[in-house]
């Protein structure tokens, strides 16, 4: 039987929402194996004057739990 676990994370970028998504997944993948889906829950931005200065994304990542993994 396979089991999936979900975590909610927030990514931040000064470039774009896409960059925030890509960089967040890349960073999480350094410590979590078997990531298999991502759901974009929310996209927001910080505005300074007339310009977006930071892009925020809230993501729901799921990954398969490895029951055979040695601690």
N, C-alpha and C positions, 0 to 999 in steps of 0.2 A: 504494500500500500504506500503510495506517495503522499507526502504531506508538504503543503506550501505554507510559508510564513510571509506576512506582509509587514513592511515598515513604511512609515511616512517620513519623508525628508523634505527640506527646503533648500533649494539651490539659488545662488546669487551670481550674477554676472554684470559687468559694465558694458558688455558687447550686445547681447540679445537674449531673448527667451530661449532660443534654440541652443545657444552657447551654455546657458545655465543648465539646461537639461543634459546636454552631452557631457559637460564637465562634472556634474553631480553623479551621473551614472559611472563615469570613469573613476571617480574618487571612491565611491561605495564599492566598486568591483575590486578594489585593492584589498578589502577585508572581508567581503562576502562572496562566496562561490555560488554558482548555479542560478544567477539572476535570470529570470525568464520572461517577465512582463514589466511594463511600466505604464502607469495611468497618470495622465496629467490632471490633477485635481483643480489647480488654480494658477492663474498667471496674474501677477501684479507688478507695479513699477513705482519707483521713487522718482519724483519729478522735481527739478530745480529750475525755476523760471519757466521756460517753454521747452525744456529739454529733459528727456528721460536720462537719468544718471545711473540707475541700477534697475536690473530686471530680476524679479523673484519668481520662482516656480515651486509649487508644492506638488510632490510626486508620491504616488503609492507604488512602491517596488515590491515585487513578489519573487521569492526564490524557493527552490526545492530544498527541504531539510534532508541532509545526508545522514541517515541512521547508522551507516557503516564507518563514519568518520572517527578516527582515533583522536583522543584528547591529548 
